[in-house]
Amino acid sequence: MSPRPPPAWGGLAARRQSMSTAAAHNPSLWRGRLATSILLVLPLALVIGLAFDLPLLMTALWSITDFKSGSLTPEYYQDFFGRPIYLSVVWRTLEIAFAVSCCCALIGYPLSYWMTTLSPRGQKISLIIIVMSFWVSVLVRTYAWIVILGNAGLVNRALQHLGLTERPVQFLYGELGVCIGMVNVLLPFLLLPLYAAMLQIDPRLRQIALTMGATSGQFFWRVFFPLTVPALAATFILVFILSLGFYITPAILGGGKVPMIANMLDMLINQFPHWSLAAAMSCVMLVLTLSLFALYQSLRGKVAA
């Protein structure tokens, strides 16, 4: 004999069942509840539609519209895919985004694992330090790297003082400086989700593995690391997506010598009146980003499962 549910739970379940039965047998009641739900969702739907969906639809329309004749044309997509200069900018953006994501993974994974080994107080302090980075403007943090990595910066002065170099090392105004600045900005976006995923792993698995004769290294590579691979892949893709749209860091630390997609769009819109070509480039990157986001969501679902 199954146990009887508590009175409160039983009464709530009974009321829900009676309301569902009444709505099923009374179409007017069902339509009234549907109308109420639509009215509650309508303001949010209007805000999302006007603030997000409408600009995307206008961008997609501009990418296939000839403003002189008003007719639809694939000319701007053909221009984008037919010119090597645009494809080279896209390829360079993908290369830098991949390099930044790899650096964030190589730095962030050991750091996240180290945070899980700290005491509760140490974990809170480390989280506070990481979250504090969001309080500083990206612009300020980017300019700070000029003070650190410039020809007369702290790093070059230290290298020359130690006798390791005779001349200043050119860290800035190249892909190296751009990658360093982007890693500094994007590392917390990998650290926090990955650290949260590591905390979800049952700590008793380590005790079981050690009891069965496994070493700490064997436990990490055979148990802990495989369980965190989906979370690492998901955060890797998240950082990769965020890297595709960077503008401030490449513009400052790259010195105009490392054009990325966002910088190219700025040139096409503000310096050259090629709005339709910029819209076509934006739509191509939107499709790429949505594909990566779908992959991120699938990996995120595996982590949650």
QUIZINOR-V614990 format. One record per run of one state. SS is the DSSP state (~ for helix, > for strand, _ for the rest). FROM is the first residue (numbers start at 0). LEN is the number of residues. Records with the same first field share a line. If there is no record, write none. Layout:
SS: FROM-LEN / FROM-LEN
//
This chain:
_: 0-6 / 25-1 / 62-2 / 65-6 / 72-2 / 82-1 / 116-3 / 135-2 / 149-4 / 161-13 / 199-4 / 211-4 / 244-3 / 253-7 / 271-3 / 304-1
~: 6-19 / 26-36 / 74-8 / 83-33 / 119-16 / 137-12 / 153-8 / 174-25 / 203-8 / 215-29 / 247-6 / 260-11 / 274-30
>: 64-1 / 71-1
//
